[in-house]
């Protein structure tokens, strides 16, 4: 994680609304921030040039240019990474196919996200999932597909996991959760209010909340015990999906490695229970 990203995370909740808009652009679209003047950035997001400059001071920089210089360094590093991938796989960018372009971009985004994950946070998430009395998974809108796949696969590995759709029955069952349970909340732009409310309420009840999102300053960040976010060159729900799927695969592998014998027994039980549903 770059220094400007750390500073934005630390100061975001203290910023005014106009400065938050500038900070969000900086986090989500560093290329735009790196390649435009303070005046142009202000016009792009509908704030004054002064607000853009004030953000730099609010984050502890001596000037807007000092902040922009650091952002440019991070952008050039990312571009170098992209070129490294391309040089290994294709002769020139102009000759690349659409699937090469997209899949190369996914590789870069996965690498950026990998570098931002703290091992201690990842290990804690594995331990909490493994030891949880019950796991509840929530994700609506653009987040539903990821939440459904993760919950389904997690059930084949350890069981006792439930995907909730936030109907009245689900809200009633949520009241029974306690500090021995884990909520895994998927929240991607555009952020669904129901997911945020559930995370906020269960965090208040000391349920351990793991948030998976597309920005460290997304709305759900305030209501989590652990937060994992994608790191993309450009904010995009489409581009988030491959990165999140790779991260979820790593989480599932971590749970399996925690106790491989238990996994084998759970998998055998799952196969026996649902064998009639499968085509042989």
N, C-alpha and C positions, 0 to 999 in steps of 0.2 A: 504494500500500500504506500502511495506517495504521500509526502508531508502535507500537501494541500488537502488531500482526501481526509487525513487524520484531523486536521484543523477544522474542516467543514463539519465533520461528525461531532467534534467536541463543542463547537460554538453554535450549531444550527438552531437549537431551541431558544437561544438568546437573541436571535436576529429578528429584525422587523420583517413584516410581510414582503416588502419590496426587496430586501436583502436576501430573503429566503428564495425568491424567484431567481436571483442571480446565482445563488449557491447551488440550486437545483440544476441550472444550466451547466455550471462548472462540473458538477459530479456526473451528470448524465451525458453531456456532449462536450468533452474536453477539446475535441478537434475544433468546434465552433469557437470556444473561448480562446483557444491558442492562436487562431488565425484572423481575428477581428479586433478592431479598436474598441475602446470602452464605449464610445458613442454608438457604434454599430451594434454591439452586444445589447445595449440598452434598447435600441429600436426593435431588435429581434424579439425581445421578451416583454416589451411595453413598460420599461422603467426608464428613469433618467440616467444620463451618463454619470452623474454624481453618485447614484446608488451603486453602480458598478465599481467605481473607484473606492467608495466607502467600504465595500465588502472586503477589499484587500486590507484596509486598515483594521477592520473588525477581526480579521483572521490573524493579525499580528505581523503583516508585511509592511515594509516601509513605503511601498508604492504599488500601484496597479501593475506597472511594468515588471516589478520584481516577482509578483505572483504569476503574471503571464509567462515570464521566462521559465519558471519552474514547470508550468503546465506544458509549455512547448517541449521541454526536455523529455517529459513523460510521453508526449505524443510521438516525438521522433524515435524514442525507444520502441514504442509499439509498432511504428512503421517499419523499423529495422527487423522486428520479429516477423512481420508479415512478409517482408521480402525474403527472409531466410527460408520460410516455408515455401514460398513460390519458387525460389531458385532450386529447391530440391525436387519439385514436382513438375514444373512446366518451364518452357524456354522463355516466354515473355508473357506478361499479363494480358496482352491483346489476344493471344492465342488460346487463352483458357476458356473452358466451357463453363456454363452456368453452375453445374454441379461442383466443379472444382473451386470456383469462386466462393460459393456458399460454404462448402465444407472446409475450405482453408480458413474462412472467417470464423467458423465454429471452433477450429483448433486454436486460433488466437484468443478467442473469448474464453475458452476453457483454461488456457494457460494463464491468462490474467486472473481469472477467478481462483485457480489453484494457488497462485502466489499470495492471494489475500486471506486464505483460510489459516487460522491458527490451529496447530495440532492439538493444543490443550482444549480448545472449543470443540473440535471434532471428536476427541476422545470422550469428553463429557457428554456429548450428544449420544454417542454409542452406549455409554454406561446407563444413561437415563432411559433410553429406549429398551435396552436389554432388561433392566430391573423394574420397569414400570408395571404396576398392577393392572393398568389398562391404558391403552393408547387411543386417542381420538384424533382423527385427521379431518381438517376442514379446508375447503378451497372452492370458491364459487367463480362463475364467469370464466375468464381466461385461465384461471388457476385450476379448474375442476378436473381436467384431463390428467394433469400431473398428480393431483391429490388422489384421484381414483386409482391410477396405476401403482403409486407408491403404497397405498393402503392394501390393495389386493395382494401385491407381492410380499409385503411385510407379514401379512397373515399366513402366507405359505411358509414363512421362515420362523416366526415366533408365535403367531396366533394372537388372540385377545386385542385385535385392532379393529377400529370401527370408523367408517367414513360417515360423516353426518351431513345432512342437507339443510339443516337449520329450520325444520318444520317444528310444530308444537311438541311432538313426541321427543324430538331431539333436544329441544331446550329443556324439557323436563329431565331427561337423562343426564344432561350436563350438570345439573344441580347436585348430582351424586358424586361428582369427581372431587378428589382431594389431593393433598400434597404427594401422594404415592402414584399419581397418574401423570401422564404427559399429553399435552396438546401439541400437535404439529400443524401449524397454520401456513398455508400457501397464500401469498398476497402479491399479485402482480397488477401492474397498471392495465386498466383502470381499477383502482382499489375498491373492493366491495365493502360497504359499511358493515354488513352483518358479520363478516369475518373479523373485522376490527373490534366490534363490540364483544364478540365471544372471547377473543384473546384478552381484552381488557378485563372482563368479568372473571375469567378463570385465573388470570395472573393475580387478581385481588384475593382469590381464594387459595393462593399458594400452590396452584397447579403449575408444573414446570412447562413453560411455553417455548417451543422451538419455532422461530419464524424463518420462512424461506421466501425471499423476495428479490426485487430487482434493483434495490438501492438501499444503502445504509441509512438514508434519511426518509425512507418511505414511511407512511403513517403507522404501520404496524411496529416499527422499530421501538416505539415507546412502550409497547405492551408485551415484550418478550424477555425470557430469561437468557436465551441464546439467539443470535441472529446470524443467518448466512445469506449473503446477497451476491448476485451475479456481478461481474465486472465486464461491461461491454464497451466497445469503442463508440457505439451509438445506442441510445436507449431504444429497445425494440422487443416487444413481447415475443415475436417470432424467433429472434436471435437468442432470447433467454431460454427457450425450451430445450435445445440440445445441451446447453451448459448445465441446467438444472437436472436433466435426466442423468448426465454423467455424475453429478454430485450425489444424486439419490442412489445411483448404482454403488458408489463408494460407501455410502451409509449402510446399505443392505449388506455389502461384503463385510463391513466392520462388525455388524451384528452376528453374521454367520461365524466369523473367526473367533468371536467371543466365546462360543461353545459349539464346536462343530458337531459333537455327539447329540446335543439337544436339537440342533438344526435337522439332523438326519431323522430323528424320531418324529419331529413336527412335520417334516416333509412326507414321511411315510404315512402318518395319520391323516394328513390332508389328502393324499392320493387315494387312500382307502375310503375316506368319507365321500369324496366327490367323483369317484371312479366312473359312476354311471352317467355322469355328465360329459365325459370325454369320448371322443371318437377313437375307436381301436382299429 
